Amino acid sequence: MSTLIKYLRSLIKVNTMKIDVAKGFRQCILMLIPLFVGYITNHFSTGLLIATGTLAHIYVFGGPAQAKLRVVLFSTVGLSIAMMLGTLTVNQPLIFGVLLLIITVIPYYIFSSLNIPGPSSIFFIVAFSLPINLPVAPEDALYRGLCMFIGGIIATLMVILTIAISRETAEMKAIKNDFNMIKQLVHNFDNPDAFQKASQFAVTAFRNSDNQLITSSTAKSKGSPRFQRILLLHNTAQGIFSELLELNEKKCTTIA
C-alpha cells in the first residue's frame, strides 16, 4: 500500500526547478495578443495562425545573443514551412502521412544529435497538423505560412527585447545553470532513478556551459580576473558533480 501511495505521489509531483516561469509568462503574452486581436477583428483563424507562429520562442534557451536569434529565426522558418506543407497536402492522406513522418523525425534527430534542449519536433508537428482543423484550402498555403512567419517575427522581437533588458550576461547565466543543475542533482540524490536521469542531463548541461563560456567571451575578456572567477565557479560545479557521482557509485543514500 505504501509503495502504491509513493508511486501516486511521484505522478503528481512537479519539479519546480525545471519550470522557467518568466519564459512561460512571455509565451502566454505572445499567444494571447494575436488571439485577442484576431477575435475583436473577426479574424480569429488568422490570429490563431500568428499565435502558433510565436511558438518559435519556446525553442530559445541559454547561449549568446547571436545563438538565440539564430535559433528563433530557424524555428520560425521551419514552422512556416511545416504549415504550408500541411495545408498543401491535408487532402492527400498518403503524402500527408509521409511528410508528417519526415517532420517528426528530422527535428528530433537534429535536436538529439546536437544535444539541444527543448520540445524537439512537437511544435513542428502542431504546425503541420493544424490544417486538419482548418478549411481545406491549398490555395491559402502561402497566406497561412506568412501568418506563421509573422508570429515568428513577433517571437524574435520578444527575444531581442529580453536580451536588451536582461541584466545577466551569458557567462553568469551559464554559471547559474550549472549550480541549478547541482541543486537538482542533490534534490534527487536519494532517488536512484531520478538521479540517473538528472546525471545524464547534467553531462549535456555542463557541456553546453563550456560552449557558452567559450562563445560568449572575447579573447580579451578571457584574460580578465572576472572571467577567471567565472571559470573557477564553473570548474567548482563540475567538481561537485564528480563528487556526487562518486558518492552515488558507493551506494550512499544521503549526503552528509
N, C-alpha and C positions, 0 to 999 in steps of 0.2 A: 504493500500500500504506500509506504513512504517513497519507494522508488517511482511509483506512478505519479505521486504528488510532485516529486522533484522534476520529473520529466515534463509535467504540465507547466510547472513554473518556468522551465527553460524555454518553453514555446512562446510564452508571453513576455519574457524578459527582453528588454530593449537596452542595448549598449549605447548610452548617450554619447560616448566618446567618439563614435563613428558618425554622429549627426552634425552636419555643418548648418547651424540654424540660420546664419546670415545669408548663406548661399540659397537655402530653401526660401527665405523671405524674398530675396531678389528674384528668384524664378517665379514665385507666386505673383509678384507685381508685374513681371514681364508678360505673363499669360493673361492676367486679369484685364490689363489695359486694352489689348486688341479685342478681347471678347466683349468688353463693355462698350467700346466704340462701335463695334460691329452690331451689337444689339440695338443701340439707340439710333443707328442709321439704317436699320433694316437690312444689313449686310452681314448677318451673323456667320454664314458659312465662310465668307472672306475673313472675318475676324478669327474664326476657328483655325483657318489655314495659317494665318500670320502667327497666332499663338503657338501653333505646333512648331513653326519655324524657330521660335525662341528657345526650343529645347536644345539648340546648339550650345547654349550657355552651360548646360549641365556637364558637358564634356570638358570644361575648363577646370583644371586642378592646379597644383603648385607648379612653380617654374618661373623663369624670367618673363618679362612682359612680351617679348617677341614670340616666345613659345606659346603663351596663352592666346595671343592674337592669331597665330598660325593655326592652332587647334580649332578655335571657334570659326574661323573662315573656312577651313577644310570641312568641318562638320556642317556648316551652312550649305556649302555646295553639294555635299553628299545627301543631305536631307531633301534638297530641292530636286536633285536628280531622281531620288527614290520616289518622290511624289509624282513626278512627270511619268516615270516608267509605270507606276501603279495605275495612273489614270489612263495611259495608252493601252494597257493590257488587261484591265479588270474584267473585260467581257470575253477574254480568251483564256480559259482556265489553265490549259497546258503551259502556255508561255508565262502566264502569271505565276504558276507554281514553280517553274524553273527559276525565274527571276527572284522569287521570294527566297528560294534556297541559296542563291548566289548572294543576295543582300544579307542573309543571315550569316553565312559562313565567312565571307571576306572581311567585314569589320571585326568579327570575333577573332579571326586569325591574326589580323593586324594588331589589335589591342593586346592579344595574348603574347605574340612574338616580341613586341616592343615593351611589354610589361607596363602598359599604360592603364592607370586606374580609371574606373568609370563604368557606365552601363553597357559598354560594348555595342552590340548590334540592336539592342532593344528599341531605341527610338528611331532607328532606320527602318525597322520592321513596322513600327507605328506609322511612319510617314508613307511607306509603300502600301500599307493595308488600308489606310484611311479612305481611299476612293471607294472601297466596298460599301461604305455607309453614305456615300455621296451619289448624286445622279450620275449615271453612265454618260460621260461626255468627253470622248477622246480629244475633241477639238479644244477643250479647255485645259489641256495638259500644260501648255506654256504659261497660261494665266495662273494656274494653281502653283506651278513651280516658282513663278515670280513672287507670289504671295508668301511662299515658304522662305524665299530668299530675303524678302523684306523683313520677315520675322527674325532671320539670322542676322541681318544688319542691325536690327534693334538690340539683339543679344550682344553683338560686337560693341555697340556703343556703351552698353552696360558694363562690359568688361573693361573698356577704356576708362570709363568713369571710376570704376572700382580701383584700377591701377593708379589713377591720378590722385585719389583721395586716401589711398592706403598709406598708413604711417610705417608699416613694417616693410623692410627690404626683403628681397628674395632670399638672402642669406639667413636672416633672422627667422623667416618662415620655415626654412629648411631645418634649422635647429629646433624650432618649436614642434615641428612634425616628428623629429627624432625623439624628443622626450615625451610627446604624446603617445608615441609607439611604445616606449618603455613603460609608461603608465598603463597602457592596455595589456602589456605582457605580464606585469605584476598583478594586475586585476584578475587575470585568467590563470595565474600560476598554479592554483590548486585544482584546476580543471584540465587534465592532460589533453583531452581532445581540443578544447578551445585554445590552449596554449600552443599546441602543434600548428593549428591553423594560423594563429597570430604570428608565430615564428616564421612561417612561410611568407606571410605578408611583410614581416619586418625586413627580411632579406631584400625584397624589392624596394621597400621604403627607404632603407639606408643607401641602396644603390642609386635611387632617384635623388637622394640628398647629395650624394657625391657629385652626380652630374649637375645638379642645380648650383652647387658651390663653385664648380668649375666654370660653368657657362655664364653665370650671373655676375662674375667678378672680372675686372680688367687686370692686365698684367701688373699695372702699377699698384692697384689696391690689394693684390695678393701678398705684397710685401709689407703691408701696414700692420701695426700692432693689433688693430681691431680685427682684421681678418684672421690673424694668428690665434686670437682668443676664440673666435667663432670656430675655427678649425679644431682647437683644443676641446671645445664643448662637443663637437661632432664626434671626435675620437673617444671622448668620455662616454657618450651614449652608446657607441659601438662596444666599448669595453664592458659596460653594464649588461648589454645584450649577451655578450660572450659568457659572462658570469652566470646569467640566468639559464643559458643553455647548459652550462656545466652542472649547475645545481639540479636541473631537470633530468639530466642523464644519471645523476646519482640517486634519483627517485625521491628527492626531497619534496615534501608536500607543503611546507611552509617556508617563509623567508624570515630568518632571524633578524 
